[in-house]
Amino acid sequence: MAVLRLLGRSWCHLCDDMLAAVQPLADAAGVSIDVIDVDSDPALEARWGELVPVLLTPEGEELCHYHLDTAAVRAYLARFPLESAD
């Protein structure tokens, strides 16, 4: 299963907005979202500090930051067919 990674901060309203916007897309594609607080890891904070929220693929490819790029996320998720219930 594909997992999107959302880097953000607990007090960041843009982070909350991006999670709320991307959740329906992820749900429809059958993927999960791993929310990571950049302030919990000095390396993440140093790398992504002012760009949060940042939505990443499992491979670390940036899909978007600050605001959801719906087209980019849909294009990425289109690569993963829904898994059969069989």
Secondary structure in CASP SS format (residue, H / E / C, confidence):
PFRMAT SS
TARGET T0000
AUTHOR 0000-0000-0000
METHOD secondary structure of the structure
MODEL  1
M C 1.00
A C 1.00
V E 1.00
L E 1.00
R E 1.00
L E 1.00
L E 1.00
G E 1.00
R C 1.00
S C 1.00
W C 1.00
C C 1.00
H H 1.00
L H 1.00
C H 1.00
D H 1.00
D H 1.00
M H 1.00
L H 1.00
A H 1.00
A H 1.00
V H 1.00
Q H 1.00
P H 1.00
L H 1.00
A H 1.00
D H 1.00
A H 1.00
A H 1.00
G C 1.00
V C 1.00
S E 1.00
I E 1.00
D E 1.00
V E 1.00
I E 1.00
D E 1.00
V H 1.00
D H 1.00
S H 1.00
D C 1.00
P H 1.00
A H 1.00
L H 1.00
E H 1.00
A H 1.00
R H 1.00
W H 1.00
G H 1.00
E H 1.00
L H 1.00
V C 1.00
P C 1.00
V E 1.00
L E 1.00
L E 1.00
T C 1.00
P C 1.00
E C 1.00
G C 1.00
E C 1.00
E E 1.00
L E 1.00
C E 1.00
H E 1.00
Y C 1.00
H C 1.00
L C 1.00
D C 1.00
T H 1.00
A H 1.00
A H 1.00
V H 1.00
R H 1.00
A H 1.00
Y H 1.00
L H 1.00
A C 1.00
R C 1.00
F C 1.00
P C 1.00
L C 1.00
E C 1.00
S C 1.00
A C 1.00
D C 1.00
END
